[in-house]
């Protein structure tokens, strides 16, 4: 590992990490030795020995009460969405009530079997995906209808990559004490996948 430091700090605080296309990791660091100290650049040519954990938590409107369990439902749902195993496919389909509906871009599925079929189709060309559900907007106080905004990073099986913004509309109901989708529609640019690099 090679480190390039322009000045030696007595204390440094990590702020951000970005992975560039040529696999050189760039980490921006701020020095806390002097109020006018400048940020320094640290680069490593080797793979990092650590990985910052991804979070599925979302921002919600300040001061708006969210029905208990909804936040946790979405966090778990997007974890499942990013897992491509057979067990995860089944759990994904179980996230809907009986007779529930999914609309994924131009594909529509109603009921567990159709939802499961769409889910499996979403993994045919995808090696991995990582959702970041950035913001969730409930319709009102303790509402069970929400709008969502986020991004998803894809790695395709042919090695190409794409990062796509998406929006969604969800209607949730309680089924045997658990939150599930009655209706879930995702809006995203499907051309971004075709133009992946």
Helices and strands as residue ranges (DSSP letters): E 12-19, E 25-31, E 40-44, E 59-60, H 70-81, H 86-93, E 96-104, E 107-110, H 112-122, E 126-138, E 145-156, E 161-175, E 178-188, H 191-194
